[in-house]
Amino acid sequence: NEESHETMQSEHLDRPEAAGDDETTTRPGPAAFSRPFTTDPSDNSLGPTGRPQPHFPPPPPLVSHGPARIIAMCNQKGGVGKTTTSINLAASLVMAGRRVLLVDIDPQGNATMGSGIDKRGLKATVYQVLLGSALMSSVRVRSQSGGYDLIPANRELAGAEVEMVGLTERETRLKTALEEIKAQYDYVLIDCPPALNL
């Protein structure tokens, strides 16, 4: 039996299609996937991946500011870059001459800490704003490193959903609170928690 099994294997390998020698199974070599790459700094036509470099014209200067365009960074999964995107986009928009407000509504407070604000020493946060005991204008702080304004958050915010159960229009409290100051900004960026709750 062993002898017949070895004979069958050798016959199978002798067939061209089994060994991958026929025309239909020919695989392209590495050259087929290569892209032109240049290290010449004066040649900006192609990026490191071989694709054309995008050219973004500089934004035109603004004559006036506001009302703000509101953008929420939200995703149910954690660790996908919501906070990183929020902070870097806020700082980039400031560099482009825009007035930016970053609203941290994540109880972890990573956008607050990432903006150079110590969340442990805050007297008021977005938590007080949502409960109606403070105004946005009284809570906002300035991020010296990013150049934008921030509505900070800390772990107090974790209990806000339970406390807002009996409040009217709890779903629109953030929107209502932003009405006070959104005319002062060009962009309001909201860093959301990794959840689909209130």
N, C-alpha and C positions, 0 to 999 in steps of 0.2 A: 504493500500500500504506500509506503514512504517513497518508493521508487516511482510509482505512477503519479504521486502528488508533485514530486520534483519535476517530472517530465511536463506536467500540465503548466507549472509555473514558468518553465523555460520557454514553452511554446507561446504562452501569453506575452512574455517579454520580447519575444522575437517579432511580434506583430508591430508594424510601424505606428499604428494608431495608439497602441497601448503605451509605447515609449514616448509618445508626444512628438513624433517626427513628421507627421503629416501636416499639410498646409493649414488645416483648420485649427490646429492647436498651437501654432507659432505665436510666441509671446514677444511683444516689443521689448527691446533692450532699454537701458537707462537713458540713452540718447533721445529716445522718443518722448521722454518726459522732461527733458532739460529745458530751461528757459534762459534767455540771455540775461546776464548779470554784469553790471559794470561797477567798478569801485571809483570811477572818476567822479569827484564831487561836483564838477560842473555839469554833468549829465543827469538831469532830474527827470528824464522821461520815464524811467522804469524804477520800480521799487525793488526791495530785496527778494520779493516773491516772483518778480518778472512781470508783474502787472503794471499798467501805466499809473503814474503818480496822480492822485486827484489834485486839482488846483482849485482852491477856495479863495474867491476874491475877498479882500478885507471888508468887514461890514461898514456900511455908511454911518457917519456920525449922526446922533440923534439930536433933534431940535428940542424935543420935550420928552418927558418920561411918563410911563403909565398910559392906560391901565395895564396891569400885569397880565402876562400869559401864564397860566398855572399848569405846571407839569408835575405829575405824580410818578415817582419811581416805585413800582409795586410788582411783587412776585411772591407767590405763596411759599416758594422755597427760599431757605436761607443760604447765604454764602454765594450768591450769584452776582454781586457787585452793585447792589442798589445804593448803598452808602458811599462807596468809592465813586460811583458815577455822579451822585448828587454833589459831593464835595468838589470834585474836579470840574464838573460842568459849571457850578456856581463860580468858582475861581476863574475859569476860562471866559465866562460871560462878563465878569467884572473887568478882565483885561481887554475885552472888546468894547468897553465903555458903557456897559449896561448896569443898571441898578438891580441887585438881586437880593431876594429874601429866601433863606433856606429854612424850612420848617421840619424839625425832627419830631416825628410822632412814633418813634420806636422806643419802648421802655428801656432798651439796652443803652440808649444814648450815645451810640458810636459816632453819629454825625456831629453831635455836640463836642465830644472829645476830639474828634478828627479836625474840628474847626479851631482847636486851641482853647476851648472853654472847659473848665473843670466842672463836671456835672454834679459833683458832691457838694459844692459850695453855693449852689443856686438858691436864691430866696423864692423865686417864682419860675414856673415852666409852662409848657403847653398844657399841662395837667390843670392848672388853675384857669387857663383860658377856656378849656372845654367845659369846666364846671361852672363857668360864668362869674368867677370871683376876681378875674383880672382881664385887662384888655391886652390885645396883641402889642400895642405900642408901649405898654409898661413892662412887658416881659422880654422884648427883643434885646439882644446884645450884639455887639460888633465883633466879628472875627478879624482880628488884626492880621493874621497870617493870610487869610483869603480875601479880605477887603469887602466882604458881604455881610449883611445882617442875618441874624440867626434867632429863631424861636427854639430854645433848647428843650431837652427832655431828659428825664432820669427815671429811676425805677418806680417813682410814685405813679407814673402813668399806667403801670400794670393794673392798678385797681380802678382806673377810670371807667371802664366799661360796666362794671358792677354798680358803681355809684351813679351812673347815668341812666340806669334802667327806668327810674321813675321820672326822668326829665322829659319835657316836651321837645319835639323836633331834635332829638339827640343825633339823628343821622346827618343833619345839616349844620351842626354847631361849628365845625371847623370852617365851612364855607361862609357862614354868617360872620364869624370872627375876622376872617380875612377881608371882608368888605370895608372894614375900618381903614386899612392901610394899603390895599392892593393898588390904589391909584398912585402911590409913591414909588412903585417899582415897575421895572420892565418884565421881570420874570419872578415867579414864585415857584420854588422847587420843593416838593414834599417827599421826604424820605420815609417811606412806609415800613412797618414791621413785616416780617415773613409770616403773614396770617391773612385770613379772609374775614376777620371779625369786624365789629363795629369800629 
